[in-house]
Amino acid sequence: MESTPPTPQRRTAEAVVEAFNKMDVEAIVSHRNEKCTRIFLPASMGLQPQDNATYFSSLQKLRAIFHNFSLTINDLLEDKEKRRLCMCLSARADTVAGEYINEYMWLYDFDDKGKIVVAKEFSDSVMEREFFPNLKAAMIEQQAEQANSGPESQ
């Protein structure tokens, strides 16, 4: 039985995951249409949509604090005719606040060239609300320790 070659949408989605696993911000953003919008869900998180420039900037910041980041596709559904794809993913990384573990549901809409035009991203909002304040506190503490152990204190 012949297998059907992957659609441009699926190749793009898999390339985005691969780029995340390398934390290659330029490659991640390269798969997005120039007018792509990232929308965070659920809306109750109160996060504003991001254009590519804002998304790129936020990824640059995350790259500096997430080490050994890995994404795993647990499920993938695709509507080939509507050029839509949905992935259920699990994430893991090391940070100064400890291990980061999260789950995501990404819904992508694509243009006719296989570029992402809308990225709707659901994440575990309880994890987000609990982890990121702890991460921020740990980073502040780490910066204070580094400032106190600078060359002038030796």
C-alpha positions in Angstrom: 0.0 0.0 0.0 1.4 3.4 -1.0 1.6 6.0 1.6 0.5 9.5 0.8 3.2 12.1 1.0 2.8 14.6 3.8 1.0 17.9 2.9 2.9 21.2 3.0 1.0 22.0 6.2 2.1 18.8 7.9 5.7 19.4 6.8 5.6 22.9 8.2 4.1 21.8 11.5 6.8 19.1 11.9 9.5 21.6 10.9 8.2 24.0 13.6 8.4 21.3 16.2 11.9 20.4 15.1 13.0 24.0 15.2 11.6 24.3 18.8 13.6 21.3 19.8 16.7 23.1 18.6 15.4 26.4 20.0 16.1 27.9 16.6 14.0 31.0 16.8 14.8 32.2 13.2 13.6 28.8 11.8 10.4 28.8 14.0 9.4 32.2 12.7 10.4 31.4 9.1 7.4 29.1 8.8 5.0 31.9 9.4 3.3 34.1 6.9 4.4 37.7 7.2 1.0 38.7 8.6 0.7 35.7 11.0 -1.0 36.2 14.3 -0.4 34.1 17.4 -3.5 33.9 19.7 -3.3 32.5 23.2 -6.1 30.5 24.6 -8.0 30.2 26.8 -8.8 33.9 26.6 -9.1 34.0 30.4 -5.3 34.1 30.6 -5.6 37.7 29.4 -2.6 37.4 26.9 -2.6 39.7 23.9 -2.2 38.3 20.4 1.3 38.5 18.9 2.5 39.5 15.5 5.8 37.9 14.2 8.1 40.6 15.6 6.6 40.2 19.1 6.6 36.5 18.8 10.3 36.5 17.7 11.2 38.7 20.7 9.3 36.5 23.2 11.0 33.4 21.8 14.4 35.0 22.1 13.8 35.6 25.8 12.5 32.0 26.3 15.6 30.6 24.5 17.8 32.2 27.2 15.9 30.6 30.1 14.7 27.2 28.8 17.4 24.6 28.5 17.1 21.2 26.9 13.7 22.2 25.6 11.8 19.4 23.9 8.4 19.2 22.2 6.7 15.9 21.4 3.7 15.6 19.1 1.3 13.3 20.8 -1.5 13.6 18.3 -2.1 15.4 15.0 -5.3 16.0 13.1 -5.4 17.6 9.7 -8.1 19.0 7.5 -6.3 19.0 4.1 -9.0 20.8 2.2 -9.3 23.7 4.7 -5.5 23.8 5.2 -5.9 23.4 9.0 -3.9 21.3 11.4 -4.2 20.7 15.1 -1.5 19.2 17.3 -1.5 18.0 20.9 2.0 18.4 22.3 3.9 17.9 25.5 6.8 20.1 26.4 9.7 19.7 28.8 12.7 21.9 29.7 15.1 22.7 32.5 15.1 26.2 34.1 16.5 27.9 37.2 13.2 27.3 38.8 13.3 23.5 38.1 11.8 21.3 35.5 9.2 22.8 33.2 6.5 20.4 32.0 3.5 21.6 30.0 0.9 20.5 27.5 -0.2 22.4 24.4 -2.9 22.3 21.8 -1.9 24.2 18.7 -4.4 24.9 15.9 -2.7 26.3 12.7 -4.3 27.8 9.6 -2.1 27.9 6.5 -1.9 29.9 3.3 -1.6 28.2 -0.1 2.2 28.1 0.2 2.2 26.1 3.5 3.0 29.1 5.8 1.1 29.6 9.0 -1.3 32.5 8.9 -3.0 32.0 12.3 -1.6 30.1 15.3 -4.1 29.5 18.1 -2.2 28.1 21.1 -3.9 26.5 24.1 -1.7 25.7 27.1 -2.2 24.4 30.6 -3.2 27.7 32.2 -2.8 26.3 35.8 0.8 25.4 35.0 1.4 28.8 33.4 0.0 30.7 36.4 2.0 28.7 38.9 5.3 28.1 37.1 6.1 31.5 35.6 5.9 33.6 38.8 8.3 31.0 40.4 10.6 31.2 37.4 10.6 35.0 37.6 11.5 34.9 41.3 14.3 32.4 40.7 15.7 34.5 37.9 15.8 37.6 40.1 17.5 35.6 42.8 20.0 34.2 40.4 20.8 37.7 39.0 21.2 39.1 42.6 23.6 36.2 43.4 25.6 36.9 40.2 25.8 40.6 41.0 27.0 39.8 44.5 29.7 37.4 43.3 31.1 39.7 40.6 34.8 40.5 40.2 34.7 43.4 42.7 33.5 41.1 45.5 36.6 38.9 45.2 
